[in-house]
Amino acid sequence: HCEKPCPFDISTISEDTKERMKIHWPNFYRTATGNRDFWEEQYCKHGTCCTDKFHSIQEYFSDALDLNEKSNLNLDKALNKAGIKPHPTKKYTFEKLDSAIEQSFG
């Protein structure tokens, strides 16, 4: 966490970007608060460390999503291949997630 307190405000993220995040950046460990707390944690842990590159929360998430779509590291595809899909109640162990990633990316 590079900036404390973390200035996360979900209302600064466009609806389009949030919809993309629901698909490509879901919280696989479902909680009562859904994706919001997960996204806040991701931004506070990683996004605040690169504010010289990403000048807003919106820019951080939209650029990260764009990079994921352009790269060969398609995590969604790797997890889906292993039968891991976002679900409101189903939880996945670290071992299952790690195994899926290892099988796809080595």
Biopython code that builds the backbone (N, CA, C, O; Angstrom):
import numpy as np
from Bio.PDB.StructureBuilder import StructureBuilder

atoms = [
    (1, "HIS", "N", (0.847, -1.172, 0.000)),
    (1, "HIS", "CA", (0.000, 0.000, 0.000)),
    (1, "HIS", "C", (0.892, 1.234, 0.000)),
    (1, "HIS", "O", (1.557, 1.536, 0.990)),
    (2, "CYS", "N", (0.894, 1.935, -1.117)),
    (2, "CYS", "CA", (1.802, 3.065, -1.260)),
    (2, "CYS", "C", (1.219, 4.385, -0.786)),
    (2, "CYS", "O", (1.970, 5.307, -0.469)),
    (3, "GLU", "N", (-0.088, 4.495, -0.731)),
    (3, "GLU", "CA", (-0.700, 5.750, -0.315)),
    (3, "GLU", "C", (-1.721, 5.473, 0.780)),
    (3, "GLU", "O", (-2.694, 4.747, 0.575)),
    (4, "LYS", "N", (-1.481, 6.063, 1.941)),
    (4, "LYS", "CA", (-2.403, 5.862, 3.056)),
    (4, "LYS", "C", (-2.861, 7.218, 3.536)),
    (4, "LYS", "O", (-2.018, 8.104, 3.674)),
    (5, "PRO", "N", (-4.123, 7.445, 3.800)),
    (5, "PRO", "CA", (-5.192, 6.488, 3.523)),
    (5, "PRO", "C", (-5.444, 6.363, 2.025)),
    (5, "PRO", "O", (-5.150, 7.279, 1.257)),
    (6, "CYS", "N", (-5.977, 5.248, 1.630)),
    (6, "CYS", "CA", (-6.227, 4.987, 0.216)),
    (6, "CYS", "C", (-7.427, 5.807, -0.260)),
    (6, "CYS", "O", (-8.479, 5.792, 0.378)),
    (7, "PRO", "N", (-7.274, 6.516, -1.367)),
    (7, "PRO", "CA", (-8.345, 7.390, -1.855)),
    (7, "PRO", "C", (-9.370, 6.706, -2.754)),
    (7, "PRO", "O", (-9.880, 7.338, -3.679)),
    (8, "PHE", "N", (-9.686, 5.445, -2.515)),
    (8, "PHE", "CA", (-10.576, 4.710, -3.407)),
    (8, "PHE", "C", (-12.004, 5.238, -3.338)),
    (8, "PHE", "O", (-12.569, 5.398, -2.256)),
    (9, "ASP", "N", (-12.578, 5.505, -4.509)),
    (9, "ASP", "CA", (-13.978, 5.946, -4.618)),
    (9, "ASP", "C", (-14.565, 5.268, -5.846)),
    (9, "ASP", "O", (-14.284, 5.662, -6.979)),
    (10, "ILE", "N", (-15.379, 4.250, -5.615)),
    (10, "ILE", "CA", (-15.907, 3.451, -6.718)),
    (10, "ILE", "C", (-16.750, 4.284, -7.687)),
    (10, "ILE", "O", (-16.894, 3.914, -8.852)),
    (11, "SER", "N", (-17.304, 5.396, -7.221)),
    (11, "SER", "CA", (-18.139, 6.220, -8.103)),
    (11, "SER", "C", (-17.331, 6.908, -9.201)),
    (11, "SER", "O", (-17.907, 7.449, -10.145)),
    (12, "THR", "N", (-16.000, 6.892, -9.086)),
    (12, "THR", "CA", (-15.160, 7.487, -10.129)),
    (12, "THR", "C", (-14.885, 6.523, -11.278)),
    (12, "THR", "O", (-14.267, 6.901, -12.274)),
    (13, "ILE", "N", (-15.343, 5.279, -11.144)),
    (13, "ILE", "CA", (-15.156, 4.282, -12.193)),
    (13, "ILE", "C", (-16.412, 4.261, -13.053)),
    (13, "ILE", "O", (-17.521, 4.157, -12.528)),
    (14, "SER", "N", (-16.249, 4.356, -14.362)),
    (14, "SER", "CA", (-17.407, 4.381, -15.264)),
    (14, "SER", "C", (-18.182, 3.067, -15.191)),
    (14, "SER", "O", (-17.628, 2.021, -14.857)),
    (15, "GLU", "N", (-19.453, 3.141, -15.506)),
    (15, "GLU", "CA", (-20.292, 1.932, -15.508)),
    (15, "GLU", "C", (-19.762, 0.910, -16.510)),
    (15, "GLU", "O", (-19.785, -0.290, -16.237)),
    (16, "ASP", "N", (-19.289, 1.367, -17.655)),
    (16, "ASP", "CA", (-18.731, 0.470, -18.664)),
    (16, "ASP", "C", (-17.526, -0.288, -18.102)),
    (16, "ASP", "O", (-17.409, -1.500, -18.281)),
    (17, "THR", "N", (-16.646, 0.425, -17.431)),
    (17, "THR", "CA", (-15.465, -0.213, -16.850)),
    (17, "THR", "C", (-15.872, -1.181, -15.743)),
    (17, "THR", "O", (-15.306, -2.269, -15.642)),
    (18, "LYS", "N", (-16.838, -0.808, -14.919)),
    (18, "LYS", "CA", (-17.297, -1.724, -13.863)),
    (18, "LYS", "C", (-17.882, -2.999, -14.458)),
    (18, "LYS", "O", (-17.670, -4.086, -13.921)),
    (19, "GLU", "N", (-18.613, -2.876, -15.559)),
    (19, "GLU", "CA", (-19.158, -4.066, -16.215)),
    (19, "GLU", "C", (-18.030, -4.957, -16.737)),
    (19, "GLU", "O", (-18.094, -6.180, -16.610)),
    (20, "ARG", "N", (-17.013, -4.354, -17.315)),
    (20, "ARG", "CA", (-15.848, -5.127, -17.777)),
    (20, "ARG", "C", (-15.140, -5.788, -16.598)),
    (20, "ARG", "O", (-14.692, -6.930, -16.701)),
    (21, "MET", "N", (-15.040, -5.071, -15.480)),
    (21, "MET", "CA", (-14.386, -5.617, -14.291)),
    (21, "MET", "C", (-15.157, -6.805, -13.729)),
    (21, "MET", "O", (-14.548, -7.765, -13.255)),
    (22, "LYS", "N", (-16.478, -6.756, -13.773)),
    (22, "LYS", "CA", (-17.286, -7.875, -13.285)),
    (22, "LYS", "C", (-16.966, -9.154, -14.052)),
    (22, "LYS", "O", (-17.004, -10.251, -13.495)),
    (23, "ILE", "N", (-16.653, -8.998, -15.330)),
    (23, "ILE", "CA", (-16.346, -10.154, -16.177)),
    (23, "ILE", "C", (-14.887, -10.573, -16.056)),
    (23, "ILE", "O", (-14.593, -11.757, -15.895)),
    (24, "HIS", "N", (-13.975, -9.612, -16.134)),
    (24, "HIS", "CA", (-12.552, -9.917, -16.241)),
    (24, "HIS", "C", (-11.745, -9.722, -14.965)),
    (24, "HIS", "O", (-10.569, -10.083, -14.922)),
    (25, "TRP", "N", (-12.357, -9.154, -13.917)),
    (25, "TRP", "CA", (-11.628, -8.901, -12.675)),
    (25, "TRP", "C", (-12.527, -9.223, -11.487)),
    (25, "TRP", "O", (-12.677, -8.403, -10.581)),
    (26, "PRO", "N", (-13.125, -10.412, -11.487)),
    (26, "PRO", "CA", (-14.066, -10.744, -10.406)),
    (26, "PRO", "C", (-13.338, -11.186, -9.143)),
    (26, "PRO", "O", (-12.170, -11.573, -9.180)),
    (27, "ASN", "N", (-14.041, -11.120, -8.047)),
    (27, "ASN", "CA", (-13.554, -11.637, -6.780)),
    (27, "ASN", "C", (-13.968, -13.105, -6.715)),
    (27, "ASN", "O", (-15.144, -13.412, -6.523)),
    (28, "PHE", "N", (-13.008, -14.005, -6.873)),
    (28, "PHE", "CA", (-13.331, -15.433, -6.849)),
    (28, "PHE", "C", (-13.623, -15.918, -5.429)),
    (28, "PHE", "O", (-14.237, -16.969, -5.243)),
    (29, "TYR", "N", (-13.188, -15.159, -4.440)),
    (29, "TYR", "CA", (-13.520, -15.465, -3.053)),
    (29, "TYR", "C", (-14.692, -14.575, -2.683)),
    (29, "TYR", "O", (-14.500, -13.492, -2.129)),
    (30, "ARG", "N", (-15.893, -15.015, -2.981)),
    (30, "ARG", "CA", (-17.098, -14.207, -2.798)),
    (30, "ARG", "C", (-17.265, -13.797, -1.337)),
    (30, "ARG", "O", (-17.069, -14.592, -0.418)),
    (31, "THR", "N", (-17.625, -12.559, -1.161)),
    (31, "THR", "CA", (-17.888, -12.026, 0.167)),
    (31, "THR", "C", (-19.243, -11.320, 0.132)),
    (31, "THR", "O", (-19.849, -11.163, -0.928)),
    (32, "ALA", "N", (-19.697, -10.907, 1.288)),
    (32, "ALA", "CA", (-20.989, -10.214, 1.369)),
    (32, "ALA", "C", (-20.972, -8.906, 0.590)),
    (32, "ALA", "O", (-22.016, -8.463, 0.111)),
    (33, "THR", "N", (-19.826, -8.290, 0.456)),
    (33, "THR", "CA", (-19.739, -7.007, -0.254)),
    (33, "THR", "C", (-19.427, -7.183, -1.732)),
    (33, "THR", "O", (-19.276, -6.193, -2.448)),
    (34, "GLY", "N", (-19.326, -8.414, -2.200)),
    (34, "GLY", "CA", (-19.093, -8.656, -3.620)),
    (34, "GLY", "C", (-17.735, -8.168, -4.090)),
    (34, "GLY", "O", (-16.732, -8.297, -3.388)),
    (35, "ASN", "N", (-17.720, -7.606, -5.287)),
    (35, "ASN", "CA", (-16.465, -7.189, -5.909)),
    (35, "ASN", "C", (-15.906, -5.885, -5.357)),
    (35, "ASN", "O", (-14.698, -5.662, -5.436)),
    (36, "ARG", "N", (-16.742, -5.023, -4.803)),
    (36, "ARG", "CA", (-16.316, -3.685, -4.425)),
    (36, "ARG", "C", (-15.094, -3.685, -3.494)),
    (36, "ARG", "O", (-14.114, -2.992, -3.767)),
    (37, "ASP", "N", (-15.145, -4.446, -2.410)),
    (37, "ASP", "CA", (-14.016, -4.478, -1.476)),
    (37, "ASP", "C", (-12.767, -5.068, -2.128)),
    (37, "ASP", "O", (-11.649, -4.632, -1.854)),
    (38, "PHE", "N", (-12.967, -6.058, -2.988)),
    (38, "PHE", "CA", (-11.836, -6.659, -3.701)),
    (38, "PHE", "C", (-11.168, -5.629, -4.607)),
    (38, "PHE", "O", (-9.942, -5.510, -4.622)),
    (39, "TRP", "N", (-11.976, -4.886, -5.362)),
    (39, "TRP", "CA", (-11.419, -3.877, -6.254)),
    (39, "TRP", "C", (-10.722, -2.779, -5.463)),
    (39, "TRP", "O", (-9.679, -2.272, -5.877)),
    (40, "GLU", "N", (-11.301, -2.417, -4.325)),
    (40, "GLU", "CA", (-10.664, -1.402, -3.477)),
    (40, "GLU", "C", (-9.306, -1.905, -2.991)),
    (40, "GLU", "O", (-8.318, -1.170, -3.007)),
    (41, "GLU", "N", (-9.269, -3.159, -2.562)),
    (41, "GLU", "CA", (-8.006, -3.745, -2.103)),
    (41, "GLU", "C", (-6.962, -3.746, -3.228)),
    (41, "GLU", "O", (-5.799, -3.410, -3.002)),
    (42, "GLN", "N", (-7.385, -4.124, -4.431)),
    (42, "GLN", "CA", (-6.463, -4.159, -5.566)),
    (42, "GLN", "C", (-5.916, -2.768, -5.880)),
    (42, "GLN", "O", (-4.722, -2.599, -6.126)),
    (43, "TYR", "N", (-6.804, -1.778, -5.870)),
    (43, "TYR", "CA", (-6.348, -0.417, -6.161)),
    (43, "TYR", "C", (-5.439, 0.102, -5.043)),
    (43, "TYR", "O", (-4.389, 0.685, -5.315)),
    (44, "CYS", "N", (-5.836, -0.107, -3.803)),
    (44, "CYS", "CA", (-5.040, 0.402, -2.688)),
    (44, "CYS", "C", (-3.680, -0.274, -2.601)),
    (44, "CYS", "O", (-2.693, 0.357, -2.222)),
    (45, "LYS", "N", (-3.626, -1.541, -2.948)),
    (45, "LYS", "CA", (-2.361, -2.287, -2.878)),
    (45, "LYS", "C", (-1.470, -2.016, -4.085)),
    (45, "LYS", "O", (-0.257, -1.877, -3.930)),
    (46, "HIS", "N", (-2.045, -1.939, -5.279)),
    (46, "HIS", "CA", (-1.249, -1.834, -6.498)),
    (46, "HIS", "C", (-1.391, -0.478, -7.195)),
    (46, "HIS", "O", (-0.396, 0.115, -7.613)),
    (47, "GLY", "N", (-2.617, 0.004, -7.316)),
    (47, "GLY", "CA", (-2.870, 1.229, -8.065)),
    (47, "GLY", "C", (-2.230, 2.464, -7.455)),
    (47, "GLY", "O", (-1.772, 3.351, -8.175)),
    (48, "THR", "N", (-2.198, 2.522, -6.130)),
    (48, "THR", "CA", (-1.605, 3.696, -5.487)),
    (48, "THR", "C", (-0.088, 3.733, -5.631)),
    (48, "THR", "O", (0.540, 4.752, -5.346)),
    (49, "CYS", "N", (0.493, 2.639, -6.064)),
    (49, "CYS", "CA", (1.950, 2.597, -6.261)),
    (49, "CYS", "C", (2.357, 3.082, -7.647)),
    (49, "CYS", "O", (3.548, 3.208, -7.931)),
    (50, "CYS", "N", (1.402, 3.352, -8.500)),
    (50, "CYS", "CA", (1.738, 3.769, -9.859)),
    (50, "CYS", "C", (0.903, 4.968, -10.302)),
    (50, "CYS", "O", (0.498, 5.057, -11.461)),
    (51, "THR", "N", (0.650, 5.878, -9.381)),
    (51, "THR", "CA", (-0.150, 7.053, -9.715)),
    (51, "THR", "C", (0.581, 7.995, -10.665)),
    (51, "THR", "O", (-0.041, 8.878, -11.255)),
    (52, "ASP", "N", (1.905, 7.819, -10.822)),
    (52, "ASP", "CA", (2.637, 8.616, -11.815)),
    (52, "ASP", "C", (2.263, 8.176, -13.225)),
    (52, "ASP", "O", (2.359, 8.968, -14.163)),
    (53, "LYS", "N", (1.842, 6.934, -13.386)),
    (53, "LYS", "CA", (1.435, 6.402, -14.686)),
    (53, "LYS", "C", (-0.078, 6.472, -14.871)),
    (53, "LYS", "O", (-0.562, 6.856, -15.936)),
    (54, "PHE", "N", (-0.815, 6.104, -13.842)),
    (54, "PHE", "CA", (-2.272, 6.092, -13.895)),
    (54, "PHE", "C", (-2.770, 7.201, -12.973)),
    (54, "PHE", "O", (-2.672, 7.087, -11.751)),
    (55, "HIS", "N", (-3.292, 8.251, -13.544)),
    (55, "HIS", "CA", (-3.623, 9.452, -12.783)),
    (55, "HIS", "C", (-4.997, 9.418, -12.123)),
    (55, "HIS", "O", (-5.378, 10.359, -11.428)),
    (56, "SER", "N", (-5.734, 8.344, -12.338)),
    (56, "SER", "CA", (-7.051, 8.217, -11.707)),
    (56, "SER", "C", (-7.364, 6.742, -11.496)),
    (56, "SER", "O", (-6.740, 5.866, -12.097)),
    (57, "ILE", "N", (-8.323, 6.489, -10.647)),
    (57, "ILE", "CA", (-8.772, 5.117, -10.407)),
    (57, "ILE", "C", (-9.339, 4.536, -11.697)),
    (57, "ILE", "O", (-9.070, 3.384, -12.038)),
    (58, "GLN", "N", (-10.122, 5.336, -12.408)),
    (58, "GLN", "CA", (-10.687, 4.918, -13.692)),
    (58, "GLN", "C", (-9.583, 4.506, -14.655)),
    (58, "GLN", "O", (-9.666, 3.450, -15.282)),
    (59, "GLU", "N", (-8.564, 5.322, -14.775)),
    (59, "GLU", "CA", (-7.468, 5.039, -15.703)),
    (59, "GLU", "C", (-6.730, 3.758, -15.312)),
    (59, "GLU", "O", (-6.376, 2.959, -16.179)),
    (60, "TYR", "N", (-6.499, 3.561, -14.028)),
    (60, "TYR", "CA", (-5.813, 2.362, -13.558)),
    (60, "TYR", "C", (-6.562, 1.100, -13.994)),
    (60, "TYR", "O", (-5.972, 0.200, -14.591)),
    (61, "PHE", "N", (-7.862, 1.037, -13.694)),
    (61, "PHE", "CA", (-8.620, -0.168, -14.017)),
    (61, "PHE", "C", (-8.849, -0.333, -15.520)),
    (61, "PHE", "O", (-8.722, -1.445, -16.031)),
    (62, "SER", "N", (-9.178, 0.723, -16.232)),
    (62, "SER", "CA", (-9.447, 0.572, -17.667)),
    (62, "SER", "C", (-8.175, 0.199, -18.421)),
    (62, "SER", "O", (-8.222, -0.627, -19.332)),
    (63, "ASP", "N", (-7.034, 0.796, -18.055)),
    (63, "ASP", "CA", (-5.776, 0.440, -18.724)),
    (63, "ASP", "C", (-5.354, -0.991, -18.391)),
    (63, "ASP", "O", (-4.843, -1.702, -19.256)),
    (64, "ALA", "N", (-5.564, -1.415, -17.148)),
    (64, "ALA", "CA", (-5.236, -2.796, -16.772)),
    (64, "ALA", "C", (-6.103, -3.788, -17.540)),
    (64, "ALA", "O", (-5.614, -4.824, -17.990)),
    (65, "LEU", "N", (-7.381, -3.476, -17.689)),
    (65, "LEU", "CA", (-8.272, -4.340, -18.468)),
    (65, "LEU", "C", (-7.849, -4.389, -19.930)),
    (65, "LEU", "O", (-7.845, -5.457, -20.542)),
    (66, "ASP", "N", (-7.494, -3.237, -20.490)),
    (66, "ASP", "CA", (-7.026, -3.195, -21.887)),
    (66, "ASP", "C", (-5.780, -4.039, -22.056)),
    (66, "ASP", "O", (-5.660, -4.784, -23.029)),
    (67, "LEU", "N", (-4.847, -3.931, -21.117)),
    (67, "LEU", "CA", (-3.609, -4.711, -21.187)),
    (67, "LEU", "C", (-3.897, -6.205, -21.121)),
    (67, "LEU", "O", (-3.309, -6.987, -21.868)),
    (68, "ASN", "N", (-4.794, -6.599, -20.237)),
    (68, "ASN", "CA", (-5.166, -8.005, -20.126)),
    (68, "ASN", "C", (-5.762, -8.525, -21.433)),
    (68, "ASN", "O", (-5.463, -9.643, -21.854)),
    (69, "GLU", "N", (-6.596, -7.719, -22.066)),
    (69, "GLU", "CA", (-7.227, -8.150, -23.318)),
    (69, "GLU", "C", (-6.222, -8.262, -24.453)),
    (69, "GLU", "O", (-6.405, -9.073, -25.361)),
    (70, "LYS", "N", (-5.161, -7.458, -24.417)),
    (70, "LYS", "CA", (-4.158, -7.467, -25.478)),
    (70, "LYS", "C", (-3.071, -8.519, -25.259)),
    (70, "LYS", "O", (-2.371, -8.897, -26.199)),
    (71, "SER", "N", (-2.932, -8.986, -24.030)),
    (71, "SER", "CA", (-1.838, -9.909, -23.716)),
    (71, "SER", "C", (-2.242, -11.354, -23.979)),
    (71, "SER", "O", (-3.412, -11.663, -24.203)),
    (72, "ASN", "N", (-1.265, -12.208, -23.947)),
    (72, "ASN", "CA", (-1.511, -13.643, -24.083)),
    (72, "ASN", "C", (-1.831, -14.283, -22.739)),
    (72, "ASN", "O", (-2.166, -15.466, -22.680)),
    (73, "LEU", "N", (-1.732, -13.518, -21.666)),
    (73, "LEU", "CA", (-1.981, -14.052, -20.333)),
    (73, "LEU", "C", (-3.463, -13.893, -19.993)),
    (73, "LEU", "O", (-3.839, -13.067, -19.160)),
    (74, "ASN", "N", (-4.274, -14.678, -20.636)),
    (74, "ASN", "CA", (-5.716, -14.591, -20.435)),
    (74, "ASN", "C", (-6.094, -15.455, -19.238)),
    (74, "ASN", "O", (-6.345, -16.653, -19.370)),
    (75, "LEU", "N", (-6.130, -14.826, -18.077)),
    (75, "LEU", "CA", (-6.418, -15.541, -16.846)),
    (75, "LEU", "C", (-7.833, -16.110, -16.836)),
    (75, "LEU", "O", (-8.056, -17.213, -16.339)),
    (76, "ASP", "N", (-8.790, -15.359, -17.385)),
    (76, "ASP", "CA", (-10.171, -15.863, -17.443)),
    (76, "ASP", "C", (-10.231, -17.195, -18.170)),
    (76, "ASP", "O", (-10.876, -18.135, -17.707)),
    (77, "LYS", "N", (-9.562, -17.272, -19.303)),
    (77, "LYS", "CA", (-9.576, -18.497, -20.109)),
    (77, "LYS", "C", (-8.925, -19.650, -19.349)),
    (77, "LYS", "O", (-9.422, -20.775, -19.372)),
    (78, "ALA", "N", (-7.817, -19.366, -18.680)),
    (78, "ALA", "CA", (-7.122, -20.405, -17.920)),
    (78, "ALA", "C", (-8.000, -20.933, -16.786)),
    (78, "ALA", "O", (-8.064, -22.142, -16.560)),
    (79, "LEU", "N", (-8.672, -20.035, -16.080)),
    (79, "LEU", "CA", (-9.517, -20.464, -14.972)),
    (79, "LEU", "C", (-10.765, -21.189, -15.468)),
    (79, "LEU", "O", (-11.173, -22.194, -14.887)),
    (80, "ASN", "N", (-11.367, -20.684, -16.536)),
    (80, "ASN", "CA", (-12.535, -21.365, -17.105)),
    (80, "ASN", "C", (-12.187, -22.767, -17.576)),
    (80, "ASN", "O", (-12.978, -23.696, -17.410)),
    (81, "LYS", "N", (-11.008, -22.923, -18.163)),
    (81, "LYS", "CA", (-10.548, -24.225, -18.640)),
    (81, "LYS", "C", (-10.472, -25.232, -17.490)),
    (81, "LYS", "O", (-10.685, -26.428, -17.688)),
    (82, "ALA", "N", (-10.168, -24.740, -16.299)),
    (82, "ALA", "CA", (-10.074, -25.599, -15.117)),
    (82, "ALA", "C", (-11.413, -25.708, -14.378)),
    (82, "ALA", "O", (-11.481, -26.279, -13.290)),
    (83, "GLY", "N", (-12.473, -25.160, -14.974)),
    (83, "GLY", "CA", (-13.788, -25.237, -14.352)),
    (83, "GLY", "C", (-14.014, -24.221, -13.248)),
    (83, "GLY", "O", (-14.932, -24.369, -12.442)),
    (84, "ILE", "N", (-13.184, -23.192, -13.209)),
    (84, "ILE", "CA", (-13.298, -22.150, -12.187)),
    (84, "ILE", "C", (-14.009, -20.959, -12.807)),
    (84, "ILE", "O", (-13.499, -20.317, -13.725)),
    (85, "LYS", "N", (-15.188, -20.680, -12.291)),
    (85, "LYS", "CA", (-15.997, -19.574, -12.814)),
    (85, "LYS", "C", (-16.571, -18.790, -11.649)),
    (85, "LYS", "O", (-16.870, -19.369, -10.604)),
    (86, "PRO", "N", (-16.729, -17.472, -11.811)),
    (86, "PRO", "CA", (-17.321, -16.680, -10.723)),
    (86, "PRO", "C", (-18.701, -17.222, -10.356)),
    (86, "PRO", "O", (-19.508, -17.547, -11.226)),
    (87, "HIS", "N", (-18.947, -17.311, -9.084)),
    (87, "HIS", "CA", (-20.209, -17.850, -8.600)),
    (87, "HIS", "C", (-20.549, -17.149, -7.288)),
    (87, "HIS", "O", (-19.656, -16.885, -6.483)),
    (88, "PRO", "N", (-21.823, -16.845, -7.061)),
    (88, "PRO", "CA", (-22.180, -16.087, -5.854)),
    (88, "PRO", "C", (-21.912, -16.802, -4.535)),
    (88, "PRO", "O", (-21.766, -16.149, -3.502)),
    (89, "THR", "N", (-21.845, -18.133, -4.552)),
    (89, "THR", "CA", (-21.631, -18.841, -3.285)),
    (89, "THR", "C", (-20.464, -19.820, -3.312)),
    (89, "THR", "O", (-19.917, -20.154, -2.261)),
    (90, "LYS", "N", (-20.078, -20.279, -4.485)),
    (90, "LYS", "CA", (-18.999, -21.259, -4.566)),
    (90, "LYS", "C", (-17.657, -20.603, -4.310)),
    (90, "LYS", "O", (-17.381, -19.515, -4.817)),
    (91, "LYS", "N", (-16.818, -21.270, -3.519)),
    (91, "LYS", "CA", (-15.479, -20.771, -3.211)),
    (91, "LYS", "C", (-14.458, -21.742, -3.779)),
    (91, "LYS", "O", (-14.728, -22.935, -3.919)),
    (92, "TYR", "N", (-13.282, -21.217, -4.104)),
    (92, "TYR", "CA", (-12.205, -22.029, -4.640)),
    (92, "TYR", "C", (-10.998, -21.929, -3.712)),
    (92, "TYR", "O", (-10.711, -20.872, -3.150)),
    (93, "THR", "N", (-10.308, -23.041, -3.567)),
    (93, "THR", "CA", (-9.115, -23.034, -2.719)),
    (93, "THR", "C", (-7.955, -22.401, -3.476)),
    (93, "THR", "O", (-7.949, -22.339, -4.706)),
    (94, "PHE", "N", (-6.991, -21.941, -2.725)),
    (94, "PHE", "CA", (-5.784, -21.403, -3.334)),
    (94, "PHE", "C", (-5.126, -22.470, -4.207)),
    (94, "PHE", "O", (-4.648, -22.167, -5.300)),
    (95, "GLU", "N", (-5.099, -23.698, -3.740)),
    (95, "GLU", "CA", (-4.458, -24.777, -4.477)),
    (95, "GLU", "C", (-5.099, -24.983, -5.844)),
    (95, "GLU", "O", (-4.400, -25.198, -6.834)),
    (96, "LYS", "N", (-6.432, -24.917, -5.900)),
    (96, "LYS", "CA", (-7.136, -25.088, -7.182)),
    (96, "LYS", "C", (-6.806, -23.929, -8.126)),
    (96, "LYS", "O", (-6.535, -24.145, -9.307)),
    (97, "LEU", "N", (-6.830, -22.705, -7.607)),
    (97, "LEU", "CA", (-6.494, -21.539, -8.435)),
    (97, "LEU", "C", (-5.046, -21.625, -8.905)),
    (97, "LEU", "O", (-4.756, -21.400, -10.079)),
    (98, "ASP", "N", (-4.148, -21.947, -7.996)),
    (98, "ASP", "CA", (-2.729, -22.036, -8.339)),
    (98, "ASP", "C", (-2.478, -23.117, -9.380)),
    (98, "ASP", "O", (-1.683, -22.920, -10.299)),
    (99, "SER", "N", (-3.140, -24.243, -9.245)),
    (99, "SER", "CA", (-2.983, -25.341, -10.186)),
    (99, "SER", "C", (-3.462, -24.938, -11.587)),
    (99, "SER", "O", (-2.815, -25.251, -12.586)),
    (100, "ALA", "N", (-4.590, -24.248, -11.645)),
    (100, "ALA", "CA", (-5.114, -23.803, -12.939)),
    (100, "ALA", "C", (-4.157, -22.847, -13.634)),
    (100, "ALA", "O", (-3.943, -22.939, -14.843)),
    (101, "ILE", "N", (-3.592, -21.943, -12.877)),
    (101, "ILE", "CA", (-2.639, -20.976, -13.433)),
    (101, "ILE", "C", (-1.363, -21.677, -13.873)),
    (101, "ILE", "O", (-0.829, -21.391, -14.944)),
    (102, "GLU", "N", (-0.878, -22.593, -13.049)),
    (102, "GLU", "CA", (0.343, -23.337, -13.371)),
    (102, "GLU", "C", (0.159, -24.166, -14.653)),
    (102, "GLU", "O", (1.064, -24.224, -15.486)),
    (103, "GLN", "N", (-0.997, -24.799, -14.811)),
    (103, "GLN", "CA", (-1.240, -25.625, -15.994)),
    (103, "GLN", "C", (-1.274, -24.783, -17.269)),
    (103, "GLN", "O", (-0.844, -25.244, -18.326)),
    (104, "SER", "N", (-1.774, -23.569, -17.175)),
    (104, "SER", "CA", (-1.880, -22.732, -18.361)),
    (104, "SER", "C", (-0.626, -21.928, -18.679)),
    (104, "SER", "O", (-0.297, -21.718, -19.847)),
    (105, "PHE", "N", (0.075, -21.479, -17.639)),
    (105, "PHE", "CA", (1.193, -20.569, -17.871)),
    (105, "PHE", "C", (2.555, -21.094, -17.447)),
    (105, "PHE", "O", (3.585, -20.482, -17.731)),
    (106, "GLY", "N", (2.550, -22.238, -16.762)),
    (106, "GLY", "CA", (3.817, -22.844, -16.359)),
    (106, "GLY", "C", (4.457, -22.231, -15.153)),
    (106, "GLY", "O", (5.527, -22.670, -14.732)),
]
sb = StructureBuilder()
sb.init_structure("model")
sb.init_model(0)
sb.init_chain("A")
sb.init_seg("    ")
for serial, (resi, resn, name, xyz) in enumerate(atoms, 1):
    if name == "N":
        sb.init_residue(resn, " ", resi, " ")
    sb.init_atom(name, np.array(xyz, "f"), 0.0, 1.0, " ", f" {name:<3s}", serial, name[0])
structure = sb.get_structure()
